[in-house]
Amino acid sequence: MALLADTTPAWREVYGEILDQLVTRFTGYWAAKDWLEQFGDDPRRTQYPEAWYDLLIPPLLRGRYDVPGWTANGVEPWGLQMDPIGADGNLFYKGFFLVILGLHLYVTGDQKWNQPFAMIRDGSNTFTWTHRAIAEHLARQWAGRPEGCHCENTKIWPI
């Protein structure tokens, strides 16, 4: 979107509308569905296809380790954390969301997402964030964990 906006500036308004819709989509339940519904250990972890064990799971952890993609919200020591941004894990979600927020700001120059907005909006599971607050939170997480942030719980990506 940034490249398109720089190449065809007359279309920036259209690209901004697309990015605004993407940001809006990220604030809803369905964007964070896996984090909000994949609780505890994957119940299928002993039934993964053989190829998954060869490629994705250390041999010593076979049958006792979740495949990448299973978020494992609620596992110890972190416990259940329903805020997909404030959680210790869920790096992929907050990272991608931050990229979309940054693209929106770059393309439009509009600071609207730096005003408090509601996330998830599922009764008690409603959380308030701003673009800046998400960036600062993620920076604190990185600074507090030299080994890296959790993508899914139990999986740290150091790069």
C-alpha positions in Angstrom: 0.0 0.0 0.0 2.8 2.4 0.8 4.5 1.7 -2.5 1.2 2.1 -4.4 0.5 5.4 -2.5 4.0 6.7 -3.4 3.7 5.6 -7.0 0.2 6.9 -7.6 -0.5 9.7 -5.1 -3.8 10.6 -6.7 -5.1 7.3 -5.3 -3.9 7.8 -1.7 -7.5 8.4 -0.5 -8.5 5.0 -1.9 -5.5 3.2 -0.4 -6.3 5.0 2.9 -9.8 3.7 2.9 -8.6 0.1 2.3 -6.1 0.4 5.1 -8.7 2.0 7.4 -11.0 -1.1 6.8 -8.1 -3.4 7.5 -7.4 -1.6 10.8 -11.1 -1.8 11.7 -11.1 -5.5 10.9 -8.1 -6.1 13.2 -10.0 -4.5 16.2 -12.8 -7.2 16.1 -13.2 -10.6 17.5 -12.6 -12.5 14.3 -9.2 -11.1 13.7 -8.0 -12.5 17.0 -10.2 -15.6 17.0 -7.4 -18.1 17.4 -6.0 -16.3 20.5 -9.5 -16.0 21.9 -10.4 -19.7 21.3 -7.3 -21.9 21.4 -7.0 -22.4 25.1 -4.4 -24.6 26.8 -2.5 -27.4 25.0 -3.7 -28.5 21.6 -5.9 -31.5 22.2 -4.6 -33.0 18.9 -0.9 -32.8 19.8 -0.5 -36.6 20.0 -2.2 -37.0 16.6 -0.1 -34.7 14.3 0.9 -36.0 10.9 4.3 -37.7 10.9 5.7 -34.9 8.6 4.9 -32.3 11.3 7.0 -34.2 13.8 10.0 -34.3 11.4 9.8 -30.6 10.6 8.2 -28.7 13.4 8.5 -30.5 16.7 11.8 -31.3 18.6 12.1 -35.1 18.9 12.3 -35.0 22.7 8.9 -33.1 22.8 6.9 -35.4 20.5 3.3 -35.6 21.8 4.1 -33.0 24.5 4.5 -29.9 22.3 2.0 -27.9 20.2 2.5 -27.3 16.6 3.3 -23.7 15.5 0.0 -22.0 15.0 -1.7 -23.3 18.1 -1.7 -20.2 20.3 -2.1 -22.0 23.7 -3.7 -19.0 25.5 -4.0 -19.9 29.2 -1.0 -22.2 29.6 1.2 -21.7 32.6 3.0 -19.7 33.6 1.1 -16.9 31.7 -2.5 -17.9 32.4 -5.5 -16.8 30.4 -5.0 -13.4 28.8 -8.0 -12.3 26.8 -6.5 -9.0 25.5 -4.8 -10.0 22.3 -2.5 -6.9 22.4 -1.8 -6.9 26.2 -1.0 -10.6 26.3 2.5 -11.9 26.8 2.1 -14.0 23.7 0.4 -13.4 20.4 3.3 -11.5 18.8 2.2 -12.3 15.3 -1.2 -10.6 15.8 0.1 -7.4 17.5 3.0 -7.2 15.1 0.9 -7.5 11.9 -1.6 -5.0 13.4 1.1 -2.5 14.2 2.3 -2.8 10.5 -1.2 -2.1 9.2 -1.5 0.9 11.7 1.8 2.2 10.5 0.9 1.9 6.9 -2.4 3.7 7.5 -0.6 6.6 9.2 2.0 6.7 6.4 -0.5 6.7 3.6 -3.1 9.0 5.1 -1.2 11.1 7.6 -4.4 10.7 9.7 -3.8 10.3 13.5 -7.3 8.8 14.1 -5.9 5.5 15.4 -3.9 7.4 18.0 -7.1 8.2 19.7 -8.4 5.4 22.1 -10.3 2.7 20.3 -12.0 -0.5 21.5 -10.6 -3.9 20.7 -12.6 -7.2 20.5 -15.8 -5.6 21.9 -17.1 -8.8 23.4 -18.7 -7.6 26.6 -16.1 -7.9 29.4 -13.5 -8.7 26.7 -13.3 -5.1 25.5 -9.9 -3.5 25.6 -8.8 0.1 24.8 -5.6 0.8 22.8 -4.0 3.4 20.6 -1.5 3.0 17.8 1.2 4.5 20.0 0.3 2.5 23.1 0.5 -0.8 21.0 4.0 0.2 19.7 5.2 1.1 23.2 3.8 -2.1 24.7 5.5 -4.2 22.1 8.8 -2.3 22.6 8.6 -3.0 26.3 8.0 -6.7 25.7 11.0 -6.9 23.4 13.2 -4.9 25.9 12.0 -7.2 28.8 12.8 -10.4 27.0 16.3 -10.5 25.4 15.4 -14.0 24.1 12.5 -12.6 22.1 8.7 -12.2 22.4 6.3 -15.1 22.4 4.6 -15.7 19.1 2.3 -18.5 20.3 2.7 -19.3 24.0 5.8 -21.5 24.5 7.3 -20.4 21.1 9.9 -17.6 21.1 11.2 -16.2 17.9 14.6 -14.6 18.6 15.1 -12.9 15.3 
